């Protein structure tokens, strides 16, 4: 009889957990809160689910209020609340909560490390980041959990400490594609493009298959290093050898690389050949290069595309008007003014239309 009671209790517990998970994940927080308020006993899992539900819908203050009311917390509770604060841009509060967690005797786990290191990078808090590094080494997390090593590489790269980032990367006993991507992107971020390309080639030689994020990183390296031919080779390689369709980010890197190298016509042809709709960022990058290298004809085409994409943006009309003014095409300048009036587009403060 006792076994049947135990099975019944277990089934009831699972049913309740399933109810909470479904209710919270479907966003029915008012319904969940009514049941929650009427409960005489609430375990840590139920508290965590409620906090997650409110934070996910953007009510972080209510989530934090519930967190403060918990009489018993788990490391998952702390990790979740720290993460939600960081995601909502409240990095200082998130770091304060991490300090509180340690003061109350909770031992950070691998999730804590992965959550807190980006917060330290954002706040520029090198001391806490280095303490986490020491803790990760002493607790064997650094050696046993790849995501911890990846987080450390990212932390040091974002802080400009490439020497330590590279050392951590080299010392990692196991790496995955994220490890390589993080280090390559870190090198790009710090202007070490040629070294990033070398690391990419080492990655390929080691048998690690790149993904689309890898190519964003290495193409960014090419842009910073001015490696035009290498960039073209890599864009071709990703689709032919790895069957990865280029996304806007890849094309953006390539357009930027071509534009910086003065190959404005090639950049324009690349945009026109894309299998996906180019966005305002791509046309804006091309436009900037056109003005730098005096390609007024292409600049006109780029601005017209920008106007189609952003008909509300007065800056695009002003740019086109100024391009026409530079060429002495005053009738076109007047047409732009008429067009702006027709579309009820008002010139922003500080913008100047020549003519």
VOGU-3710 file (C-alpha; in Angstrom, 3 decimals, decimal comma):
1> xxxxxxxxxx> 0,000/0,000/0,000  2,887/2,329/0,889  4,430/1,850/-2,559  1,172/2,885/-4,215  1,017/6,010/-2,014  4,617/6,866/-2,952  3,800/6,413/-6,647  0,701/8,551/-6,252  2,678/11,313/-4,540  5,342/11,203/-7,242
11> xxxxxxxxxx> 2,713/11,365/-9,971  1,006/14,316/-8,271  4,329/16,134/-7,936  5,111/15,599/-11,613  1,611/16,731/-12,581  1,997/19,939/-10,553  5,413/20,613/-12,045  4,003/20,040/-15,526  1,172/22,473/-14,798  3,601/25,166/-13,637
21> xxxxxxxxxx> 5,939/24,666/-16,567  3,077/24,846/-19,073  1,365/27,819/-17,436  4,566/29,842/-17,116  5,913/28,991/-20,585  2,594/29,955/-22,172  2,731/33,357/-20,436  -0,366/32,868/-18,303  1,264/34,501/-15,304  -1,878/35,946/-13,705
31> xxxxxxxxxx> -3,381/32,461/-13,564  -0,139/31,034/-12,218  0,149/33,819/-9,606  -3,369/33,122/-8,247  -2,547/29,456/-7,724  0,888/30,346/-6,350  -0,579/32,787/-3,800  -3,006/30,135/-2,602  -0,333/27,497/-1,985  0,628/26,676/1,599
41> xxxxxxxxxx> 3,924/25,038/0,553  6,122/26,173/-2,318  9,351/24,408/-3,223  12,378/26,037/-4,860  11,441/24,762/-8,332  8,027/26,476/-8,191  9,616/29,747/-6,998  12,188/29,579/-9,814  9,466/28,972/-12,405  7,446/31,944/-11,182
51> xxxxxxxxxx> 10,505/34,219/-11,227  11,395/33,024/-14,720  7,857/33,631/-15,970  7,704/37,245/-14,788  11,256/38,053/-15,925  10,656/36,521/-19,351  7,698/38,796/-19,919  9,823/41,812/-18,928  8,695/42,294/-15,316  12,147/41,907/-13,772
61> xxxxxxxxxx> 11,254/43,980/-10,697  8,444/41,579/-9,778  10,773/38,642/-10,429  13,368/40,228/-8,140  10,704/40,854/-5,489  9,744/37,163/-5,529  13,422/36,208/-5,400  13,849/38,309/-2,240  10,873/36,559/-0,648  12,366/33,079/-1,062
71> xxxxxxxxxx> 13,269/31,507/2,254  15,352/28,869/0,504  17,344/29,428/-2,674  19,397/27,159/-4,901  22,383/28,084/-7,086  19,928/27,928/-10,003  17,851/30,649/-8,296  20,879/32,951/-8,010  22,101/32,214/-11,539  18,682/32,890/-13,027
81> xxxxxxxxxx> 18,159/36,193/-11,239  21,682/37,416/-12,047  21,105/36,486/-15,691  17,718/38,220/-15,902  19,147/41,432/-14,433  22,006/41,381/-16,944  19,664/40,691/-19,865  17,602/43,742/-18,914  20,716/45,945/-18,884  21,023/46,115/-15,087
91> xxxxxxxxxx> 24,622/44,891/-15,007  25,691/46,617/-11,790  22,760/45,093/-9,881  23,574/41,710/-11,384  27,169/41,923/-10,164  26,019/43,050/-6,700  23,765/40,003/-6,538  26,735/37,798/-7,436  28,694/39,294/-4,524  25,726/38,664/-2,232
101> xxxxxxxxxx> 25,536/35,071/-3,442  29,187/34,499/-2,489  28,813/36,239/0,876  25,954/33,890/1,762  28,155/30,883/1,087  26,842/29,714/-2,282  29,524/28,185/-4,491  29,414/29,382/-8,112  28,990/26,602/-10,654  29,838/26,560/-14,370
111> xxxxxxxxxx> 26,615/28,424/-15,223  27,481/31,187/-12,738  30,889/31,656/-14,346  29,435/31,781/-17,872  26,761/34,284/-16,759  28,979/36,595/-14,678  32,065/36,903/-16,920  30,211/38,842/-19,673  28,861/41,146/-16,958  32,426/41,810/-15,784
121> xxxxxxxxxx> 33,475/42,468/-19,395  30,588/44,901/-19,874  31,412/46,784/-16,669  35,167/46,595/-17,243  35,627/44,897/-13,875  38,923/43,082/-14,450  39,416/42,207/-10,755  36,237/40,145/-10,430  36,903/38,535/-13,802  40,377/37,490/-12,671
131> xxxxxxxxxx> 38,964/36,163/-9,380  36,504/34,050/-11,386  39,417/32,811/-13,511  41,306/31,716/-10,374  38,168/30,107/-8,952  37,530/28,269/-12,233  41,068/26,874/-12,157  40,980/25,826/-8,499  37,548/24,212/-8,863  38,584/22,374/-12,076
141> xxxxxxxxxx> 35,738/24,066/-13,971  38,242/25,604/-16,379  39,607/22,188/-17,341  36,374/20,193/-17,294  33,791/22,526/-18,843  34,374/23,931/-22,343  31,858/26,757/-21,907  33,877/28,104/-18,956  37,048/28,257/-21,060  35,091/29,945/-23,850
151> xxxxxxxxxx> 33,725/32,537/-21,422  37,231/33,299/-20,141  38,572/33,740/-23,692  35,690/36,104/-24,454  36,214/38,052/-21,206  39,914/38,658/-21,775  39,411/39,436/-25,489  36,783/42,070/-24,739  39,076/43,565/-22,121  41,881/43,883/-24,671
161> xxxxxxxxxx> 44,060/41,318/-22,874  44,809/39,200/-25,941  47,895/37,573/-24,460  45,892/35,982/-21,641  42,969/35,178/-23,958  45,305/33,282/-26,298  46,953/31,495/-23,373  43,594/30,364/-21,982  42,570/29,230/-25,461  45,781/27,251/-25,977
171> xxxxxxxxxx> 45,530/25,672/-22,518  41,971/24,420/-23,013  42,168/20,600/-23,098  39,037/20,402/-25,247  37,688/22,931/-27,714  34,521/23,178/-29,771  33,552/25,400/-32,671  32,456/28,109/-30,207  35,975/28,135/-28,725  37,554/28,799/-32,117
181> xxxxxxxxxx> 34,887/31,341/-33,062  35,357/33,237/-29,788  39,126/33,497/-30,224  38,925/34,451/-33,919  36,307/37,122/-33,155  38,424/38,338/-30,231  41,383/38,824/-32,550  39,172/40,691/-35,031  37,765/42,874/-32,226  41,305/43,837/-31,203
191> xxxxxxxxxx> 42,531/44,571/-34,730  44,686/41,440/-35,077  43,122/40,350/-38,360  46,061/38,476/-39,863  46,474/36,394/-36,712  42,734/35,677/-36,785  42,984/34,356/-40,354  45,948/32,177/-39,313  43,894/30,787/-36,435  41,030/30,022/-38,827
201> xxxxxxxxxx> 43,397/28,049/-41,040  44,690/26,192/-37,978  41,088/25,403/-37,066  40,458/23,880/-40,502  43,725/21,894/-40,342  42,644/20,510/-36,951  39,498/19,105/-38,527  37,040/21,479/-36,818  34,125/22,322/-39,108  33,373/26,062/-39,236
211> xxxxxxxxxx> 29,841/27,448/-39,052  28,322/30,726/-40,203  29,554/32,536/-37,043  33,117/31,396/-37,824  32,971/33,076/-41,207  31,602/36,317/-39,747  34,625/36,369/-37,419  37,245/35,571/-40,045  35,727/37,934/-42,640  35,841/40,674/-40,010
221> xxxxxxxxxx> 39,523/39,802/-39,550  40,034/40,247/-43,290  38,301/43,637/-43,145  40,539/44,918/-40,341  43,675/43,595/-42,026  42,676/44,716/-45,537  42,957/41,163/-46,890  40,771/41,633/-49,955  41,662/38,504/-51,908  41,486/36,327/-48,798
231> xxxxxxxxxx> 38,043/37,681/-47,995  36,764/36,865/-51,480  38,269/33,389/-51,202  36,567/32,787/-47,840  33,149/34,000/-49,030  33,436/31,552/-51,931  34,728/28,787/-49,626  31,825/28,957/-47,177  29,217/28,175/-49,808  31,173/25,797/-52,027
241> xxxxxxxxxx> 33,026/23,708/-49,421  30,767/24,002/-46,372  27,364/24,646/-48,001  26,712/27,655/-45,770  24,521/30,283/-47,414  25,934/33,769/-46,743  23,742/35,934/-44,521  23,496/39,724/-44,358  26,323/39,788/-41,794  28,709/37,982/-44,179
251> xxxxxxxxxx> 27,822/40,264/-47,068  28,174/43,233/-44,733  31,742/42,226/-43,879  32,582/41,755/-47,562  31,014/45,043/-48,679  32,928/46,805/-45,908  36,170/45,088/-46,969  35,702/46,006/-50,642  34,633/49,540/-49,801  37,617/50,176/-47,548
261> xxxxxxxxxx> 39,878/48,910/-50,319  38,412/51,396/-52,784  36,702/48,660/-54,823  33,377/50,487/-54,749  32,038/49,104/-58,033  32,802/45,543/-56,897  30,975/46,234/-53,626  27,955/47,502/-55,573  27,992/44,457/-57,881  28,182/42,156/-54,853
271> xxxxxxxxxx> 25,117/43,800/-53,280  23,226/43,468/-56,552  24,165/39,763/-56,847  22,960/38,840/-53,346  20,275/36,169/-53,046  18,739/38,039/-50,099  17,335/41,551/-49,799  20,113/44,010/-48,827  19,383/46,191/-45,798  20,056/49,836/-45,014
281> xxxxxxxxxx> 23,370/49,018/-43,306  24,807/47,550/-46,516  23,699/50,473/-48,654  24,938/52,891/-46,005  28,369/51,260/-45,985  28,530/51,522/-49,773  27,355/55,135/-49,691  30,105/56,095/-47,250  32,726/54,577/-49,561  31,192/56,272/-52,602
291> xxxxxxxxxx> 31,536/59,676/-50,971  35,097/58,906/-49,860  36,191/57,905/-53,373  34,037/60,410/-55,285  31,771/57,812/-56,911  28,782/60,149/-57,163  26,877/57,996/-59,664  26,941/54,976/-57,358  26,277/57,205/-54,361  23,071/58,388/-56,032
301> xxxxxxxxxx> 21,955/54,786/-56,586  22,780/53,864/-52,982  20,835/56,804/-51,537  17,809/55,997/-53,691  17,851/52,473/-52,285  18,099/53,904/-48,770  15,109/56,139/-49,418  13,118/53,086/-50,556  14,104/51,220/-47,388  13,765/54,169/-45,007
311> xxxxxxxxxx> 11,258/56,629/-46,519  10,924/58,309/-43,102  14,650/59,069/-42,719  15,236/62,708/-43,640  19,008/62,213/-43,639  18,819/60,125/-46,821  16,961/62,866/-48,716  19,445/65,460/-47,506  22,355/63,304/-48,695  20,843/62,860/-52,140
321> xxxxxxxxxx> 20,092/66,573/-52,363  23,689/67,408/-51,476  25,014/64,936/-54,063  22,919/66,662/-56,743  24,093/70,055/-55,493  27,742/68,970/-55,797  27,060/68,190/-59,463  25,131/71,438/-60,004  21,869/69,592/-60,715  19,649/72,187/-59,054
331> xxxxxxxxxx> 16,444/70,979/-60,682  16,972/67,600/-58,964  17,622/69,360/-55,652  14,236/71,052/-55,954  12,570/67,712/-56,792  13,952/66,258/-53,542  12,468/69,157/-51,574  9,094/68,599/-53,248  9,301/64,857/-52,572  9,998/65,479/-48,890
341> xxxxxxxxxx> 6,970/67,766/-48,670  4,773/65,202/-50,411  5,889/62,455/-48,042  5,662/64,784/-45,013  9,322/64,154/-44,207  10,790/66,922/-42,069  14,486/67,735/-42,020  16,048/66,924/-38,658  17,710/69,634/-36,577  21,301/70,219/-37,675
351> xxxxx> 20,841/68,798/-41,190  21,667/71,090/-44,090  20,482/70,877/-47,695  22,777/72,701/-50,106  21,225/75,003/-52,617
//
